[in-house]
Amino acid sequence: MLLIAALSCAEQKQKDMPDKEQMKTQLNQISNLLQDSGFTRAMAETLEAAYYIAEKQPVPSFTAGDIDTAQVKKSIKDEKIATGIAPLYALECGIGQLMEVYNGTPVEWLDKIIDNKLDSAQVLILNRFANATWKAGQPFRGLERIKRPVFISSFFLPEDEVQKDYDHILSTAKILRQKMTDVKDSSISHQLQRINALLQDKQFAFDVAANAEAVYYTTLHKAVPPFLKPGEDTATQSKSVLDEKIATNIAGFYALECGLSYLATAQNALPLKVLHDIVTDSLATPEKKLFERFANATWKAGQPFRSLDRITRHNFTPFDLLSPSEIDKDWVQIKAAAEKLIPHIQ
């Protein structure tokens, strides 16, 4: 009996090995595409078209006029805030996912994060959301940033990079928790309404971003400089119109990638199998909602880069307060990204 059991175990390992190697191969293919500027542009064009088609509107030309060379003036202050605020959007959507899976309230999860009471599976969720929102901001800062060594599938990130993500989650949780003190015993709905107000608060965005930059320098054991240099409050810089258009429309791809990476790590799910389930509407409801949360997180992360005023719009709200029609927009992006990605994965 022991011999039979041992043989059975060995056979199972042999069956599992190809899947694990195939999983890594597929994730590596996706990782390479993340740094491919040509694919990024093509994906962005696909996702913009998907948006207009879903809205039953004519699809405009992606490169109309002189967009290849056109420049636009952008606020330096807004970009600095947008760069530092990403962990807040990761935290909001990540906590929503934790509540979906494990129940609890936003404040209870903030306390668990701050008190270091999360297990590894829960930390993984937050780290993947943090990486997704970080990725979404990079092409806004400059499309060349997608070529950096750390712009890879989160599955392959070294531990020190993953820790950076969690450091930002933790520091942001502390700031958010301070603003939730008077609603800590309130209903989930009441707590979400407070988070909604904070998401749309420009001063809170500034405070979170300044704190995130301070955490970054502190972890590098460097002196923390002023968040804004003299004159940056009103200064502008020239940015590529095409780069911003690509950045605006590529968020769904980063949401898809981080969702695939999460499922590969948490469930040993083959990316190509998940992609096929997405495009054939065969994905289980919990996983579908997970991808929708990732899409909402990456969409949020891009909005302040376009203009800080955009965070005050009615649909800039916690995922769990969104209308079904708004969530459908997130799914449109995930599904379109999956359809575009499948031919490139083996």
One Martini backbone bead per residue (centre of mass of N, CA, C, O) as a GRO file, in nm:
protein
  346
    1MET     BB    1   0.057   0.063  -0.020
    2LEU     BB    2   0.299   0.256   0.000
    3LEU     BB    3   0.389   0.221  -0.294
    4ILE     BB    4   0.130   0.320  -0.427
    5ALA     BB    5   0.132   0.599  -0.296
    6ALA     BB    6   0.407   0.688  -0.408
    7LEU     BB    7   0.337   0.657  -0.707
    8SER     BB    8   0.097   0.849  -0.705
    9CYS     BB    9   0.258   1.098  -0.617
   10ALA     BB   10   0.458   1.098  -0.855
   11GLU     BB   11   0.245   1.125  -1.078
   12GLN     BB   12   0.131   1.394  -0.981
   13LYS     BB   13   0.392   1.556  -1.010
   14GLN     BB   14   0.418   1.511  -1.316
   15LYS     BB   15   0.150   1.655  -1.381
   16ASP     BB   16   0.219   1.933  -1.242
   17MET     BB   17   0.480   2.037  -1.376
   18PRO     BB   18   0.385   2.135  -1.655
   19ASP     BB   19   0.187   2.347  -1.544
   20LYS     BB   20   0.399   2.518  -1.392
   21GLU     BB   21   0.577   2.575  -1.637
   22GLN     BB   22   0.352   2.693  -1.812
   23MET     BB   23   0.279   2.921  -1.626
   24LYS     BB   24   0.555   3.064  -1.636
   25THR     BB   25   0.565   3.101  -1.939
   26GLN     BB   26   0.310   3.275  -1.966
   27LEU     BB   27   0.399   3.498  -1.768
   28ASN     BB   28   0.652   3.573  -1.930
   29GLN     BB   29   0.506   3.664  -2.184
   30ILE     BB   30   0.354   3.891  -2.044
   31SER     BB   31   0.599   4.038  -1.932
   32ASN     BB   32   0.715   4.114  -2.211
   33LEU     BB   33   0.463   4.280  -2.305
   34LEU     BB   34   0.482   4.508  -2.096
   35GLN     BB   35   0.765   4.614  -2.254
   36ASP     BB   36   0.597   4.654  -2.520
   37SER     BB   37   0.526   4.931  -2.701
   38GLY     BB   38   0.363   4.816  -2.939
   39PHE     BB   39   0.160   4.652  -2.774
   40THR     BB   40   0.060   4.881  -2.597
   41ARG     BB   41  -0.063   5.047  -2.823
   42ALA     BB   42  -0.253   4.827  -2.933
   43MET     BB   43  -0.407   4.781  -2.670
   44ALA     BB   44  -0.512   5.069  -2.630
   45GLU     BB   45  -0.675   5.075  -2.891
   46THR     BB   46  -0.860   4.837  -2.820
   47LEU     BB   47  -0.979   4.959  -2.552
   48GLU     BB   48  -1.102   5.209  -2.672
   49ALA     BB   49  -1.290   5.067  -2.871
   50ALA     BB   50  -1.448   4.906  -2.658
   51TYR     BB   51  -1.577   5.146  -2.524
   52TYR     BB   52  -1.736   5.262  -2.770
   53ILE     BB   53  -1.892   5.007  -2.840
   54ALA     BB   54  -2.039   4.980  -2.563
   55GLU     BB   55  -2.161   5.287  -2.611
   56LYS     BB   56  -2.253   5.316  -2.909
   57GLN     BB   57  -1.998   5.443  -3.059
   58PRO     BB   58  -1.787   5.581  -3.248
   59VAL     BB   59  -1.466   5.506  -3.360
   60PRO     BB   60  -1.194   5.667  -3.324
   61SER     BB   61  -0.904   5.776  -3.401
   62PHE     BB   62  -0.606   5.722  -3.235
   63THR     BB   63  -0.418   5.910  -3.464
   64ALA     BB   64  -0.513   6.191  -3.489
   65GLY     BB   65  -0.338   6.399  -3.645
   66ASP     BB   66  -0.057   6.522  -3.433
   67ILE     BB   67  -0.018   6.312  -3.191
   68ASP     BB   68   0.285   6.214  -3.222
   69THR     BB   69   0.389   6.537  -3.149
   70ALA     BB   70   0.217   6.629  -2.938
   71GLN     BB   71   0.163   6.869  -2.674
   72VAL     BB   72   0.110   6.903  -2.311
   73LYS     BB   73   0.011   7.073  -2.033
   74LYS     BB   74   0.116   6.982  -1.699
   75SER     BB   75   0.082   6.932  -1.373
   76ILE     BB   76   0.311   6.878  -1.129
   77LYS     BB   77   0.134   6.840  -0.883
   78ASP     BB   78  -0.057   6.626  -0.995
   79GLU     BB   79   0.162   6.413  -1.054
   80LYS     BB   80   0.262   6.379  -0.765
   81ILE     BB   81  -0.004   6.287  -0.651
   82ALA     BB   82  -0.058   6.050  -0.846
   83THR     BB   83   0.197   5.888  -0.769
   84GLY     BB   84   0.121   5.868  -0.443
   85ILE     BB   85  -0.198   5.762  -0.446
   86ALA     BB   86  -0.221   5.461  -0.537
   87PRO     BB   87  -0.245   5.304  -0.257
   88LEU     BB   88  -0.538   5.390  -0.201
   89TYR     BB   89  -0.669   5.227  -0.436
   90ALA     BB   90  -0.560   4.956  -0.347
   91LEU     BB   91  -0.686   4.954  -0.066
   92GLU     BB   92  -0.983   4.983  -0.137
   93CYS     BB   93  -1.000   4.733  -0.331
   94GLY     BB   94  -0.867   4.526  -0.140
   95ILE     BB   95  -1.070   4.544   0.092
   96GLY     BB   96  -1.310   4.460  -0.076
   97GLN     BB   97  -1.200   4.173  -0.126
   98LEU     BB   98  -1.178   4.087   0.169
   99MET     BB   99  -1.480   4.120   0.227
  100GLU     BB  100  -1.579   3.919   0.014
  101VAL     BB  101  -1.423   3.666   0.146
  102TYR     BB  102  -1.419   3.747   0.490
  103ASN     BB  103  -1.544   3.991   0.560
  104GLY     BB  104  -1.623   4.271   0.724
  105THR     BB  105  -1.473   4.586   0.767
  106PRO     BB  106  -1.282   4.843   0.689
  107VAL     BB  107  -1.173   4.893   0.978
  108GLU     BB  108  -1.095   4.604   1.045
  109TRP     BB  109  -0.881   4.587   0.815
  110LEU     BB  110  -0.706   4.820   0.898
  111ASP     BB  111  -0.629   4.701   1.174
  112LYS     BB  112  -0.494   4.444   1.064
  113ILE     BB  113  -0.276   4.583   0.907
  114ILE     BB  114  -0.150   4.753   1.138
  115ASP     BB  115  -0.132   4.478   1.335
  116ASN     BB  116  -0.031   4.232   1.171
  117LYS     BB  117  -0.309   4.018   1.093
  118LEU     BB  118  -0.224   3.893   0.830
  119ASP     BB  119  -0.215   3.672   0.596
  120SER     BB  120  -0.066   3.573   0.307
  121ALA     BB  121  -0.325   3.587   0.131
  122GLN     BB  122  -0.398   3.883   0.208
  123VAL     BB  123  -0.135   4.018   0.124
  124LEU     BB  124  -0.145   3.938  -0.173
  125ILE     BB  125  -0.383   4.107  -0.253
  126LEU     BB  126  -0.260   4.386  -0.186
  127ASN     BB  127  -0.004   4.363  -0.362
  128ARG     BB  128  -0.149   4.340  -0.636
  129PHE     BB  129  -0.291   4.614  -0.621
  130ALA     BB  130  -0.038   4.784  -0.592
  131ASN     BB  131   0.089   4.703  -0.863
  132ALA     BB  132  -0.140   4.794  -1.048
  133THR     BB  133  -0.137   5.102  -0.972
  134TRP     BB  134   0.154   5.151  -1.041
  135LYS     BB  135   0.147   5.075  -1.337
  136ALA     BB  136  -0.075   5.283  -1.431
  137GLY     BB  137   0.129   5.538  -1.387
  138GLN     BB  138   0.387   5.511  -1.566
  139PRO     BB  139   0.300   5.614  -1.860
  140PHE     BB  140   0.237   5.904  -1.760
  141ARG     BB  141   0.542   5.969  -1.692
  142GLY     BB  142   0.647   5.754  -1.918
  143LEU     BB  143   0.671   5.515  -2.155
  144GLU     BB  144   0.969   5.424  -2.085
  145ARG     BB  145   0.899   5.288  -1.799
  146ILE     BB  146   0.819   4.997  -1.916
  147LYS     BB  147   1.143   4.915  -1.943
  148ARG     BB  148   1.183   4.847  -1.670
  149PRO     BB  149   1.279   4.582  -1.468
  150VAL     BB  150   1.006   4.615  -1.273
  151PHE     BB  151   0.821   4.584  -1.540
  152ILE     BB  152   0.650   4.314  -1.433
  153SER     BB  153   0.534   4.049  -1.332
  154SER     BB  154   0.438   3.999  -1.007
  155PHE     BB  155   0.539   3.702  -0.991
  156PHE     BB  156   0.865   3.808  -1.035
  157LEU     BB  157   0.906   3.969  -0.796
  158PRO     BB  158   1.099   4.077  -0.570
  159GLU     BB  159   1.084   4.115  -0.234
  160ASP     BB  160   1.165   4.419  -0.218
  161GLU     BB  161   0.933   4.515  -0.405
  162VAL     BB  162   0.696   4.402  -0.245
  163GLN     BB  163   0.758   4.560   0.016
  164LYS     BB  164   0.707   4.839  -0.098
  165ASP     BB  165   0.409   4.800  -0.141
  166TYR     BB  166   0.337   4.739   0.160
  167ASP     BB  167   0.441   4.997   0.286
  168HIS     BB  168   0.223   5.171   0.145
  169ILE     BB  169  -0.022   5.033   0.255
  170LEU     BB  170   0.036   5.080   0.556
  171SER     BB  171   0.061   5.392   0.556
  172THR     BB  172  -0.223   5.440   0.435
  173ALA     BB  173  -0.387   5.298   0.654
  174LYS     BB  174  -0.318   5.498   0.880
  175ILE     BB  175  -0.448   5.747   0.753
  176LEU     BB  176  -0.732   5.635   0.705
  177ARG     BB  177  -0.796   5.552   0.998
  178GLN     BB  178  -0.804   5.840   1.118
  179LYS     BB  179  -1.070   5.909   0.933
  180MET     BB  180  -1.249   5.656   1.088
  181THR     BB  181  -1.305   5.686   1.394
  182ASP     BB  182  -1.621   5.793   1.395
  183VAL     BB  183  -1.699   5.503   1.213
  184LYS     BB  184  -1.608   5.223   1.344
  185ASP     BB  185  -1.927   5.143   1.445
  186SER     BB  186  -2.040   5.140   1.179
  187SER     BB  187  -2.152   5.072   0.896
  188ILE     BB  188  -2.049   4.983   0.595
  189SER     BB  189  -2.192   5.208   0.441
  190HIS     BB  190  -2.078   5.440   0.612
  191GLN     BB  191  -1.778   5.380   0.559
  192LEU     BB  192  -1.794   5.407   0.249
  193GLN     BB  193  -1.880   5.703   0.251
  194ARG     BB  194  -1.620   5.807   0.373
  195ILE     BB  195  -1.433   5.703   0.153
  196ASN     BB  196  -1.565   5.860  -0.071
  197ALA     BB  197  -1.495   6.141   0.037
  198LEU     BB  198  -1.183   6.092   0.034
  199LEU     BB  199  -1.143   6.027  -0.269
  200GLN     BB  200  -1.262   6.340  -0.333
  201ASP     BB  201  -1.017   6.463  -0.168
  202LYS     BB  202  -0.757   6.670  -0.234
  203GLN     BB  203  -0.613   6.695   0.040
  204PHE     BB  204  -0.593   6.394   0.096
  205ALA     BB  205  -0.428   6.330  -0.152
  206PHE     BB  206  -0.188   6.499  -0.073
  207ASP     BB  207  -0.124   6.357   0.199
  208VAL     BB  208  -0.078   6.072   0.086
  209ALA     BB  209   0.145   6.143  -0.117
  210ALA     BB  210   0.347   6.266   0.081
  211ASN     BB  211   0.373   6.011   0.251
  212ALA     BB  212   0.474   5.820   0.028
  213GLU     BB  213   0.736   5.972  -0.026
  214ALA     BB  214   0.849   5.950   0.259
  215VAL     BB  215   0.862   5.642   0.265
  216TYR     BB  216   1.056   5.605   0.033
  217TYR     BB  217   1.300   5.758   0.163
  218THR     BB  218   1.311   5.602   0.429
  219THR     BB  219   1.374   5.316   0.303
  220LEU     BB  220   1.653   5.454   0.182
  221HIS     BB  221   1.786   5.638   0.398
  222LYS     BB  222   1.665   5.930   0.340
  223ALA     BB  223   1.600   6.238   0.306
  224VAL     BB  224   1.313   6.431   0.327
  225PRO     BB  225   1.169   6.612   0.103
  226PRO     BB  226   0.986   6.826  -0.023
  227PHE     BB  227   0.712   6.772  -0.204
  228LEU     BB  228   0.735   7.077  -0.291
  229LYS     BB  229   0.878   7.289  -0.478
  230PRO     BB  230   0.941   7.584  -0.566
  231GLY     BB  231   0.665   7.645  -0.795
  232GLU     BB  232   0.505   7.361  -0.830
  233ASP     BB  233   0.210   7.446  -0.771
  234THR     BB  234   0.201   7.600  -1.085
  235ALA     BB  235   0.353   7.422  -1.257
  236THR     BB  236   0.464   7.300  -1.577
  237GLN     BB  237   0.462   7.031  -1.829
  238SER     BB  238   0.559   6.852  -2.098
  239LYS     BB  239   0.347   6.623  -2.286
  240SER     BB  240   0.251   6.348  -2.443
  241VAL     BB  241  -0.038   6.278  -2.600
  242LEU     BB  242   0.006   5.981  -2.673
  243ASP     BB  243   0.096   5.873  -2.401
  244GLU     BB  244  -0.168   5.950  -2.255
  245LYS     BB  245  -0.354   5.778  -2.428
  246ILE     BB  246  -0.226   5.512  -2.360
  247ALA     BB  247  -0.248   5.531  -2.051
  248THR     BB  248  -0.560   5.558  -2.038
  249ASN     BB  249  -0.610   5.263  -2.204
  250ILE     BB  250  -0.413   5.036  -2.045
  251ALA     BB  251  -0.527   4.952  -1.761
  252GLY     BB  252  -0.670   4.676  -1.827
  253PHE     BB  253  -0.407   4.516  -1.866
  254TYR     BB  254  -0.298   4.544  -1.575
  255ALA     BB  255  -0.538   4.413  -1.444
  256LEU     BB  256  -0.514   4.142  -1.584
  257GLU     BB  257  -0.226   4.066  -1.501
  258CYS     BB  258  -0.270   4.076  -1.189
  259GLY     BB  259  -0.493   3.865  -1.186
  260LEU     BB  260  -0.330   3.633  -1.308
  261SER     BB  261  -0.107   3.636  -1.096
  262TYR     BB  262  -0.283   3.578  -0.855
  263LEU     BB  263  -0.406   3.303  -0.954
  264ALA     BB  264  -0.136   3.161  -0.987
  265THR     BB  265  -0.055   3.183  -0.685
  266ALA     BB  266  -0.332   3.095  -0.534
  267GLN     BB  267  -0.433   2.853  -0.777
  268ASN     BB  268  -0.259   2.759  -1.021
  269ALA     BB  269  -0.344   2.925  -1.269
  270LEU     BB  270  -0.378   2.928  -1.598
  271PRO     BB  271  -0.379   3.194  -1.795
  272LEU     BB  272  -0.511   3.077  -2.057
  273LYS     BB  273  -0.759   2.961  -1.917
  274VAL     BB  274  -0.863   3.228  -1.803
  275LEU     BB  275  -0.889   3.376  -2.071
  276HIS     BB  276  -1.101   3.186  -2.191
  277ASP     BB  277  -1.310   3.230  -1.966
  278ILE     BB  278  -1.352   3.528  -2.023
  279VAL     BB  279  -1.437   3.522  -2.337
  280THR     BB  280  -1.672   3.287  -2.260
  281ASP     BB  281  -1.814   3.339  -1.986
  282SER     BB  282  -1.674   3.110  -1.756
  283LEU     BB  283  -1.625   3.269  -1.517
  284ALA     BB  284  -1.633   3.293  -1.207
  285THR     BB  285  -1.772   3.526  -1.011
  286PRO     BB  286  -1.536   3.590  -0.813
  287GLU     BB  287  -1.324   3.636  -1.041
  288LYS     BB  288  -1.469   3.853  -1.195
  289LYS     BB  289  -1.477   4.058  -0.961
  290LEU     BB  290  -1.175   4.080  -0.929
  291PHE     BB  291  -1.117   4.204  -1.208
  292GLU     BB  292  -1.299   4.451  -1.166
  293ARG     BB  293  -1.132   4.566  -0.936
  294PHE     BB  294  -0.872   4.602  -1.090
  295ALA     BB  295  -0.989   4.794  -1.303
  296ASN     BB  296  -1.073   5.015  -1.104
  297ALA     BB  297  -0.795   5.070  -0.984
  298THR     BB  298  -0.649   5.154  -1.251
  299TRP     BB  299  -0.839   5.376  -1.326
  300LYS     BB  300  -0.799   5.552  -1.079
  301ALA     BB  301  -0.484   5.591  -1.108
  302GLY     BB  302  -0.521   5.776  -1.377
  303GLN     BB  303  -0.694   6.031  -1.318
  304PRO     BB  304  -0.490   6.242  -1.178
  305PHE     BB  305  -0.311   6.264  -1.433
  306ARG     BB  306  -0.523   6.413  -1.603
  307SER     BB  307  -0.682   6.521  -1.332
  308LEU     BB  308  -0.766   6.608  -1.016
  309ASP     BB  309  -1.070   6.668  -1.074
  310ARG     BB  310  -1.158   6.363  -1.137
  311ILE     BB  311  -1.201   6.274  -0.827
  312THR     BB  312  -1.498   6.437  -0.814
  313ARG     BB  313  -1.653   6.237  -0.948
  314HIS     BB  314  -1.926   6.025  -0.915
  315ASN     BB  315  -1.746   5.753  -1.010
  316PHE     BB  316  -1.542   5.823  -0.770
  317THR     BB  317  -1.571   5.525  -0.608
  318PRO     BB  318  -1.631   5.273  -0.448
  319PHE     BB  319  -1.685   4.975  -0.580
  320ASP     BB  320  -1.936   4.904  -0.374
  321LEU     BB  321  -2.094   5.179  -0.508
  322LEU     BB  322  -2.136   5.084  -0.778
  323SER     BB  323  -2.283   5.046  -1.059
  324PRO     BB  324  -2.345   4.807  -1.288
  325SER     BB  325  -2.264   4.985  -1.536
  326GLU     BB  326  -1.976   5.051  -1.432
  327ILE     BB  327  -1.877   4.757  -1.403
  328ASP     BB  328  -1.912   4.681  -1.700
  329LYS     BB  329  -1.677   4.857  -1.799
  330ASP     BB  330  -1.459   4.688  -1.668
  331TRP     BB  331  -1.523   4.421  -1.819
  332VAL     BB  332  -1.473   4.518  -2.104
  333GLN     BB  333  -1.166   4.556  -2.061
  334ILE     BB  334  -1.091   4.271  -1.980
  335LYS     BB  335  -1.201   4.121  -2.230
  336ALA     BB  336  -1.041   4.276  -2.446
  337ALA     BB  337  -0.761   4.207  -2.335
  338ALA     BB  338  -0.787   3.900  -2.358
  339GLU     BB  339  -0.831   3.884  -2.666
  340LYS     BB  340  -0.555   4.021  -2.734
  341LEU     BB  341  -0.364   3.815  -2.572
  342ILE     BB  342  -0.401   3.515  -2.659
  343PRO     BB  343  -0.217   3.500  -2.929
  344HIS     BB  344   0.057   3.543  -2.730
  345ILE     BB  345  -0.017   3.265  -2.591
  346GLN     BB  346   0.116   2.915  -2.495
   0.00000   0.00000   0.00000
